[in-house]
Amino acid sequence: MSKISRKIKVGVIFGGRSGEHEVSIVSAQSVMKELAKKGYDIMPIGITKEGKWVAGAEAVRFLKDGIKRLPFKSVLLPDPTQKGLVKIGERGIVNVKSNQPGRLDVIFPLIHGSYGEDGKLQGLLEMADLPYVGAGVLGSALGMDKVVQKQLTDRAGIRSVEYDWVMNKDWQKNREQTLKRLMKKLRYPIFTKPANSGSSVGINKCHNQRELINGINEALKYDHKVIIEQGIEDIREIEVAVLGNDDPKASVPGEIVASNEFYDYDAKYIDGKSQAIIPAKLPKSVVAKIQRLAVSAFRALNLSGMARVDFMVRKKDGRVYLNEVNTIPGFTSISMYPKLWEASGLNYTDLLDQLIKLAMAKHQEKNELLTSYQPKDDWYK
């Protein structure tokens, strides 16, 4: 694989107004370390929990230490002629020519969850006319909302477990009716999840009505919509990494053996006891099916660049269920997405190279389209 020019300046965006703020910082540190080894010019861009932007070498420390008073703030202008960050001081924009953090060639968004993975950040990057890694506005929004995601993958013929969803206002007004409806459709154990979140934030496994009520209330702390899914006992959790734009490819699958009752936040990031078996020990026919379904889900959600697609495989009969699709998967040193590609023959640094190439190719293709139309006369004047 050819080496990309060392002159490419990559803005790595991390942190953000998200329940996955801390995970994002760790992902960004790992990615920036590898990109630096490859010779890229890196611009760390941190977003605090309050939504303040700060760029530069100290951005990670500012976010980790929770520093409230920043020496300066940065902002990415939605101006396609700017293509970079400007600093903002107490008196407004600092002199751009002498103090601008610099023009950027490509953005690597690593904000997991709200305001980073849901299409909002991607919309800003589109306005700024900057290439960026990962799914576009539509794909990001579809992938973020677990309910809409399942509705589309259902239409594509990809099996999921039984599910329903609850809006906050309906839950507050019609709790008893909602519980009756859920019990007609689902049986315990049941999982409750914020519809727009990730990293297992706000997820609970419920074994009775009291736990179900508490689980819905907990999920509503993170989103106004909760997805309620049928739990399946005796399953294997299988994950596949997908890479590409119009011709996406799936990695070998890996299996997660969770240290807790299910793969919750602690099991993913804190206790260090969960195991990843790569490649997963599955029959060749099941591997092929999972890879095919992963690519189908990627296409059904209009994704590009990367995604991690999670499945459940029932042990007794090998039946495969789609769990969810993650458009900005974790990139920590123990994250599954890079480990799955490494097991498939693509090492970490080459994977990052490929993602940046895909981002630039997608951007170039988009910019070849016409963005204006010349009418036959100047009627609008």
N, C-alpha and C positions, 0 to 999 in steps of 0.2 A: 504494500500500500504506500503510495507516494506521500511524502511529508508536506503538510501545508506550510505556507510561508510563515516565517517567524515574526513577520511584521503585523500579523493580524491582531487587532486589539479586541479582547473579549471582555465585555461587561458581565460579571456574574452577580445576579441579583438574589438576595437572600433575606431571611427574617420575615418581616411583614406582620400585618394585623391578622394573625391566624393562630388557631390553637396548636398548630404545628411549627410555631416560631423556632423553638429550640432545635428540633430535628432539621429544619432548613439550614440553620447555621452550620451544623455538623456536616451536612451534605455539601454545602458550599466550600467549606475548608478542604474537604477531600478532593473535590473537583479542581479547585484552584491550585492545589499542590501538584496534581498530575499535569494540569495545563502548563504550569510553570516549568516542569521538567521537559516538556515538549518544546519550550521556547516561545510560547505565546506571551503577548503583552497583556497582563491581567489588570482589570480595574474592578476591585471589590466594591459592590454597591449594596449597602445595608439599609433596610427599612425597619425602623423601630416598631415596637408594639403600638405606638401612638400614630404611626404612619409617617414619621419624619424620615427623609432620605439623607444619607450621608455616604460619601464616596471617598475612597482612598485607602491607604495601607492600614489605618487605624479603625476602619469600619467594623471589623469583626470584634475588636476589643470593646468598642463603644456599645455594641449590641449585647455582648456577653456580660458586661459589667452593668448593663442597664443605665448607662449615663443619660440623664435627662437633658442637661444643658450641653449641647453640641457646639464645638468651636465654629462651625458653619453648617449649613444645610445644602444639599444638592437637589436638583430637580431635572428630570428629563422632559424637555419641551416637546409638545405634540406638533413640532414644526419640522417637516421633512427636509428643510434646507440646513437644519442645525446638526442633526445626527450625533448628538452628544449631550453631556451633562453641563449644567452651569451651576456655579456656587451662588448661594444666597446668604448675604450677611444681614446685619441688623438694619441696614439702610437699603435693602433690596438686592438686586443682582450685582454681584461683584464684577469688575471689569473682565469681560469674557476673554479678551486676547491674552491677558497676562495670567489669569488665575483659573481658567476653565480646566476642569479635570481632564478634558480631552474628548476628541471625536471617537466614536466607537464603530467598529466594523460589524460586530455581531453580539447578540445578547444571549446569555445562558441563564434562563429563569430557573431558580431553584426554590421558589416559595411554594411550599406544599399547602394545599387548602385554599381558604378564602383569600381573595384579592391577589392571587398569584397563579392559581391553577384553574380558575373558573372562567377565564376569558377576559376579565377586567384589565389585567396587566397586558395581555396580548393585544387588546384594543388600543392601548396607549402606544405600544410598539409599532402597530400597524400605522397609526397616525404619524408617528415619527419616521416611518419608512425605514425601519431597522430590521435586518434579518434576525431571527431568533429561533432557538432550538425548541422543538416540540410542536404540539398541536396548535392550530389557529384559534381564532375567537370562537367559532361555532363548535369545533371539536372539543375545545377546553370546557365550554359551558355544558355540552352534552355529557362529557365524561365526568364532570364534577357532580352533577345531580344524579344520585343513584336510582331514583324513581324513573326519570326520563331515560336514563341509560338502559334500564331493564326493559322499558317499553319498546325501545328501538331494537335491542338485541332479541327480544321476543319476536318482533316482526321479521327478523332475519333468521328465525328458526333455531336460535341458540337457547337451549333449555336452562332455566334458572329454577330455584326453589320457589314455592308459593310465597307471595308477599302482598302486603297492603301498605298504605301510608296514611298518616294523620297530620293535618295542619293544626297549628297551635290554636287558632281561634275556634275550630271545631272541637278540639280536645277540651278547651276551657268551657265551652257551652254545652257539649253533648257527650260528656265522658261515659256515662252508662251505656248510651246507645252505641258509642264507638267500641267499647269493650265487648258488647254482645256481637257486633258485626265481626270483630276480629276472631272471636271464639267460634263463630260459624265457619270460618275459613281456615284457621290455623289451630295447632295444638302445641302444648308445651313439649320440649323447650322452644322458646321463641327469642330471636335476637332483635334488639332495638338499636337503631343507629341514626345519628343525624344524617339527613339526606345529602347534605353538602359539607362533608368533612372527610378526613382520612387519618392515617396512622393510628387507627383504632381509638381515636379520641371520642369519648362519649358513648362508647358501645357497651352494651350489657347483655348477658345471657340470662333469660328469665325463665324460672321454673314454676311460677304460680302467679296469681293475679296481683298480689302485693308487689312482687318483683317487676311485673310488667308495668304497673302504674309508675313505680319508681324509675324504671328504665326509660319510659317515655318522657317523664319529667326531666331526667338527666340529659337526654338527647336534645330536648327543647332548649337547653341552656346554650347550645351551640348552633342551632338552626331553627327556623320556624316550621320546618317540615321534618317528620320522622318516618323512616322506612322501617317496617316491621316484617321480619322474615322468618319463615319456618326453619327451625333448627333440625339438622339431620345428625343423628348419632352414628358413631362408627364410620367416620369419613377421613379421608386423607386430604390435606391442603396442598394443592399443587399450583405453582406459579410459572409463568412463561414470559419471557421478554420479547417484545416485538420491536423491530427496527426498520425504518424505511419511509418513503413517501408514497409514491404510486405503486410500488412493487415491494410491499413489506415482507420481511422474513421473520420467522419465529425461531427462538433459541431452543436448546434442549430444555425440557421441563425440570424443575426442582421441587423437592418436597420440604415443607416446613413441619417440624415436629415441635409443637408449642410446649413450653415449660408449664404453662397454666392450663386451665380448663379449655380456654380458646386463646387465639393469638392476639392478646390484648396489648395495650401500650407498654406495660411492664415487660411482657414476654418479648416484645420486639426490640426494645431499646435499653432496658435497665438491668434486668437480672442476669443477662448473658447466658442463660441456661437453655434457650431454645436452640434446636439443631436444624441445620439446612443440609439436606441430602441432595447433592448435585452430581450427576443427573439422577432424577427420581427413578426408582426401580419399578418400572411399569412395563406391561407387554407392549411390543412394538406397535400393535394396532391402536392401543389407547394413546400412546405418544403421538402417533400420526393424527389421531382425531383431535387431541387437545391442541396441537399446533395449527391444524386447519381451522378450528373454532376460534383460536386466538386471533388469527389473521382476519377471519370473518367479522369478529367483533370490532377490530381495529378499523376496518373499512366501513362497517355499519355506522360507526360514530364519527366518520369523517376525520380521522386522526392523521397525524403525520409526525415524522421524526422518531418518537419513542412512545412506548407504553408498556406497563407491566399488566398482564392479564391473569387474574387469579381464578382458580377453579376448585371445586370440591369433587372428589371421586369416592363414591360409596364403596366400601370394602367388600360387601357381600356379593355385589353383582357388577362392579366396575362402571356403574352409571355415572356420567359426567354432568356436572352442573356448573354453569358460569356463576362466579361469585361477584366480582366487580373488575372494572378497568381503571387503572391509575395512569393519568397522562403525564404527571411529573413524579415518577417513582423515586424512592430514596436513593441517594448516591453516597451514603456513608461507607466506611471501609467494610462493613458487614452487610451491606444492602444486597438484596437478591438480584436486582437488575444487572449491575456490572458483573456479578459472580456468574450469573447464567450465561452471559455472553463470553466470559473467559472460558467457561467449560465448553462453549461452542466453537472456540478457536479464535476469538477476538478479544485481545487483552484490553485493559482499562484505558490506556492512553490512545490506542487505535480506535477504541469505541468513541471516545470524546472527539477525536479527529473526524470520524464518520458523522457524528451528530452535527458538528459544525458545517461540514460539507453539505449535508442534507438541508440545513437551515438556509445556507446561501443559495443552494439550487432552487429551493422553493421560492425564495425571495426574488431571484432573477426571473423565474418563470412568471411570477405574478406581475413583475414590472414590465414584462413584454406585452401585457394587455393594454388596450387603449383605456385611458381614464377620462377622456373628454370626447365630445361629439360636436362637430362643426355643422350647425344647421344651414339650410340653403340661403337664409337671409338673417339679418340681425334683428329679428322681430322682438327679441327680449329687451332691446335698448329703447 
